[in-house]
Amino acid sequence: MKHIRVTALAVGFVLMMISVLSVSGAVISYTRGDTDGDGSVTISDVTRIQRVLADLEKDSNGIVKRNGDVDNKGLDITDATKIQMYLAEYDNPYGIGKTITFDEYELPFVPN
């Protein structure tokens, strides 16, 4: 009887792990600071942040908000300034220009 109980627990555990592992979303990848999605960070990305913040341009798909929020504090004018500093080759503690990859069910990973 004890053997059957242990086997049932083991089978249940394996089935649970299979269901957890099979639930994975789409992999999302983008370049931090690249608000226009062209694969590189340029002054046009800064301009796009400024235009969205001034309500001169819509961010209907959320790309500017996601890619432009380089400090993870919400998109604001300091993000544009940090990208400008990156372009001027100041220190880059925010990973601007790096590829960010994550599953839609997890938080983004910023490589060092």
Backbone as CSV, one residue per row, in Angstrom:
resi,resn,N_x,N_y,N_z,CA_x,CA_y,CA_z,C_x,C_y,C_z
1,MET,0.828,-1.190,0.000,0.000,0.000,0.000,0.871,1.252,0.000
2,LYS,1.959,1.207,0.791,2.858,2.348,0.872,3.533,2.589,-0.476
3,HIS,3.881,1.508,-1.174,4.531,1.595,-2.471,3.607,2.280,-3.491
4,ILE,2.320,1.964,-3.458,1.346,2.554,-4.386,1.195,4.050,-4.108
5,ARG,1.170,4.428,-2.840,1.030,5.827,-2.463,2.231,6.641,-2.957
6,VAL,3.444,6.104,-2.780,4.658,6.792,-3.227,4.666,6.918,-4.742
7,THR,4.265,5.866,-5.437,4.204,5.891,-6.901,3.182,6.916,-7.372
8,ALA,2.023,6.967,-6.721,0.995,7.938,-7.095,1.489,9.364,-6.881
9,LEU,2.205,9.595,-5.792,2.770,10.921,-5.544,3.803,11.287,-6.604
10,ALA,4.633,10.328,-6.970,5.660,10.578,-7.981,5.020,10.896,-9.332
11,VAL,4.011,10.134,-9.709,3.317,10.380,-10.976,2.646,11.750,-10.943
12,GLY,2.019,12.081,-9.842,1.380,13.389,-9.710,2.383,14.522,-9.830
13,PHE,3.534,14.355,-9.226,4.580,15.376,-9.297,5.063,15.548,-10.734
14,VAL,5.306,14.449,-11.424,5.758,14.508,-12.821,4.722,15.197,-13.693
15,LEU,3.454,14.864,-13.530,2.398,15.511,-14.314,2.317,16.999,-14.017
16,MET,2.488,17.375,-12.760,2.467,18.791,-12.396,3.628,19.523,-13.071
17,MET,4.819,18.941,-13.061,5.992,19.578,-13.665,5.832,19.719,-15.171
18,ILE,5.250,18.730,-15.810,5.020,18.811,-17.258,4.069,19.955,-17.568
19,SER,3.011,20.105,-16.783,2.057,21.185,-17.044,2.688,22.540,-16.789
20,VAL,3.550,22.664,-15.791,4.225,23.937,-15.511,5.200,24.271,-16.623
21,LEU,5.951,23.288,-17.058,6.953,23.518,-18.091,6.329,23.789,-19.449
22,SER,5.153,23.265,-19.709,4.529,23.469,-21.007,3.833,24.819,-21.113
23,VAL,3.652,25.521,-20.001,3.028,26.839,-20.023,4.126,27.878,-20.159
24,SER,4.447,28.209,-21.380,5.418,29.271,-21.599,4.882,30.161,-22.693
25,GLY,5.104,31.432,-22.530,4.586,32.387,-23.489,5.601,32.675,-24.572
26,ALA,5.245,33.630,-25.367,6.120,34.054,-26.448,7.369,34.720,-25.871
27,VAL,8.488,34.502,-26.529,9.728,35.146,-26.123,9.751,36.537,-26.742
28,ILE,9.988,37.526,-25.894,10.023,38.921,-26.331,11.468,39.389,-26.271
29,SER,11.910,40.062,-27.315,13.282,40.543,-27.379,13.279,41.947,-27.976
30,TYR,14.019,42.855,-27.365,14.133,44.208,-27.890,15.448,44.826,-27.429
31,THR,15.808,45.932,-28.043,17.015,46.659,-27.668,16.615,47.798,-26.741
32,ARG,17.209,47.824,-25.554,16.873,48.855,-24.571,17.263,50.231,-25.110
33,GLY,16.276,51.125,-25.185,16.485,52.482,-25.681,16.078,52.670,-27.122
34,ASP,15.833,51.582,-27.852,15.456,51.640,-29.274,13.946,51.794,-29.400
35,THR,13.467,53.027,-29.386,12.023,53.270,-29.370,11.370,53.187,-30.738
36,ASP,12.163,53.242,-31.811,11.557,53.133,-33.138,11.697,51.733,-33.730
37,GLY,12.342,50.821,-32.986,12.406,49.426,-33.392,13.311,49.122,-34.570
38,ASP,14.268,49.997,-34.873,15.158,49.748,-36.011,16.410,48.952,-35.630
39,GLY,16.537,48.584,-34.355,17.648,47.758,-33.919,18.849,48.512,-33.388
40,SER,18.813,49.839,-33.442,19.931,50.621,-32.899,19.381,51.819,-32.133
41,VAL,20.197,52.327,-31.218,19.796,53.468,-30.395,20.440,54.718,-30.995
42,THR,19.593,55.654,-31.406,20.055,56.893,-32.033,19.295,58.083,-31.448
43,ILE,19.643,59.264,-31.906,18.968,60.479,-31.425,17.487,60.485,-31.823
44,SER,17.123,59.766,-32.863,15.703,59.704,-33.239,14.880,58.979,-32.171
45,ASP,15.508,58.077,-31.423,14.812,57.418,-30.318,14.512,58.409,-29.196
46,VAL,15.447,59.311,-28.947,15.249,60.364,-27.947,14.097,61.271,-28.384
47,THR,14.120,61.663,-29.651,13.068,62.533,-30.189,11.706,61.865,-30.078
48,ARG,11.661,60.577,-30.328,10.380,59.862,-30.239,9.853,59.863,-28.805
49,ILE,10.728,59.676,-27.820,10.303,59.747,-26.412,9.732,61.133,-26.119
50,GLN,10.434,62.166,-26.554,9.985,63.531,-26.307,8.626,63.792,-26.963
51,ARG,8.436,63.295,-28.180,7.169,63.500,-28.884,6.015,62.774,-28.191
52,VAL,6.277,61.570,-27.681,5.234,60.820,-26.966,4.889,61.528,-25.659
53,LEU,5.910,61.982,-24.933,5.656,62.672,-23.664,4.916,63.994,-23.859
54,ALA,5.139,64.651,-25.002,4.461,65.919,-25.293,3.114,65.713,-25.980
55,ASP,2.670,64.464,-26.094,1.414,64.099,-26.761,1.359,64.550,-28.218
56,LEU,2.506,64.572,-28.875,2.567,64.877,-30.305,2.549,63.600,-31.137
57,GLU,2.760,62.478,-30.468,2.781,61.174,-31.126,2.172,60.152,-30.175
58,LYS,1.427,59.222,-30.730,0.806,58.161,-29.927,1.763,56.983,-29.790
59,ASP,1.641,56.276,-28.693,2.390,55.048,-28.447,1.382,53.926,-28.304
60,SER,0.604,53.700,-29.364,-0.525,52.780,-29.291,-0.128,51.336,-29.009
61,ASN,1.054,50.906,-29.417,1.464,49.529,-29.159,2.390,49.398,-27.948
62,GLY,2.715,50.513,-27.289,3.511,50.482,-26.061,5.005,50.282,-26.252
63,ILE,5.479,50.325,-27.486,6.905,50.105,-27.775,7.760,51.208,-27.162
64,VAL,7.331,52.451,-27.299,8.123,53.570,-26.762,8.204,53.462,-25.246
65,LYS,7.089,53.160,-24.615,7.065,53.035,-23.152,7.962,51.898,-22.677
66,ARG,7.884,50.733,-23.329,8.689,49.576,-22.926,10.168,49.779,-23.235
67,ASN,10.494,50.130,-24.464,11.891,50.236,-24.886,12.570,51.497,-24.371
68,GLY,11.794,52.566,-24.190,12.365,53.841,-23.778,12.536,54.003,-22.280
69,ASP,11.837,53.198,-21.492,11.955,53.280,-20.030,13.225,52.552,-19.608
70,VAL,14.352,53.243,-19.694,15.642,52.588,-19.482,15.985,52.369,-18.019
71,ASP,15.333,53.101,-17.111,15.646,52.956,-15.684,14.553,52.225,-14.903
72,ASN,13.544,51.713,-15.610,12.436,50.957,-14.997,11.674,51.753,-13.946
73,LYS,11.567,53.058,-14.149,10.805,53.914,-13.230,9.616,54.557,-13.933
74,GLY,9.285,54.089,-15.118,8.234,54.706,-15.912,8.855,55.678,-16.903
75,LEU,8.256,55.769,-18.070,8.793,56.637,-19.116,8.640,58.100,-18.730
76,ASP,9.761,58.813,-18.686,9.734,60.261,-18.458,10.944,60.889,-19.147
77,ILE,11.077,62.185,-19.014,12.125,62.914,-19.733,13.527,62.494,-19.303
78,THR,13.678,61.962,-18.091,15.010,61.522,-17.669,15.487,60.324,-18.489
79,ASP,14.555,59.530,-19.013,14.949,58.424,-19.890,15.581,58.967,-21.175
80,ALA,14.982,60.012,-21.723,15.561,60.643,-22.919,16.961,61.179,-22.619
81,THR,17.127,61.790,-21.460,18.439,62.322,-21.068,19.456,61.200,-20.903
82,LYS,19.051,60.090,-20.319,19.968,58.956,-20.133,20.392,58.362,-21.470
83,ILE,19.484,58.333,-22.427,19.848,57.848,-23.757,20.808,58.827,-24.427
84,GLN,20.575,60.131,-24.257,21.509,61.127,-24.798,22.898,60.958,-24.188
85,MET,22.961,60.686,-22.906,24.244,60.458,-22.246,24.917,59.204,-22.796
86,TYR,24.132,58.179,-23.073,24.666,56.959,-23.695,25.259,57.294,-25.069
87,LEU,24.525,58.075,-25.846,25.004,58.447,-27.184,26.275,59.292,-27.121
88,ALA,26.423,60.068,-26.041,27.627,60.876,-25.845,28.745,60.066,-25.187
89,GLU,28.511,58.759,-25.026,29.486,57.794,-24.491,29.849,58.009,-23.024
90,TYR,28.861,58.453,-22.235,29.017,58.466,-20.784,28.863,57.033,-20.285
91,ASP,29.038,56.821,-18.980,28.813,55.492,-18.400,27.403,55.022,-18.747
92,ASN,27.250,53.703,-18.827,25.971,53.122,-19.229,25.486,52.108,-18.186
93,PRO,25.073,52.586,-17.003,24.629,51.649,-15.965,23.247,51.048,-16.230
94,TYR,22.538,51.533,-17.253,21.163,51.088,-17.505,21.056,50.027,-18.596
95,GLY,22.173,49.647,-19.200,22.130,48.627,-20.244,21.523,49.116,-21.539
96,ILE,21.604,50.409,-21.787,21.072,50.973,-23.032,21.867,50.378,-24.197
97,GLY,21.155,49.972,-25.239,21.787,49.360,-26.396,21.913,47.853,-26.290
98,LYS,21.624,47.283,-25.125,21.706,45.828,-24.926,20.376,45.183,-25.298
99,THR,20.468,43.935,-25.723,19.266,43.184,-26.067,18.637,42.627,-24.794
100,ILE,17.367,42.886,-24.629,16.595,42.400,-23.492,15.704,41.277,-24.013
101,THR,15.757,40.131,-23.369,14.960,38.983,-23.786,14.236,38.427,-22.569
102,PHE,12.955,38.157,-22.732,12.191,37.560,-21.652,10.958,36.870,-22.189
103,ASP,10.458,35.942,-21.422,9.214,35.260,-21.703,8.096,36.208,-21.277
104,GLU,6.980,36.201,-21.963,5.909,37.136,-21.631,5.381,36.968,-20.216
105,TYR,5.711,35.848,-19.551,5.249,35.612,-18.192,6.297,35.932,-17.142
106,GLU,7.442,36.491,-17.539,8.473,36.812,-16.566,8.973,38.236,-16.756
107,LEU,9.729,38.719,-15.792,10.271,40.058,-15.881,11.458,40.083,-16.831
108,PRO,11.730,41.242,-17.466,12.880,41.335,-18.380,14.198,41.107,-17.655
109,PHE,15.144,40.523,-18.363,16.494,40.300,-17.859,17.436,41.246,-18.567
110,VAL,18.163,42.053,-17.819,19.116,42.990,-18.395,20.521,42.435,-18.172
111,PRO,21.197,42.025,-19.262,22.542,41.500,-19.082,23.527,42.595,-18.694
112,ASN,24.570,42.237,-17.954,25.594,43.223,-17.570,26.531,43.503,-18.716
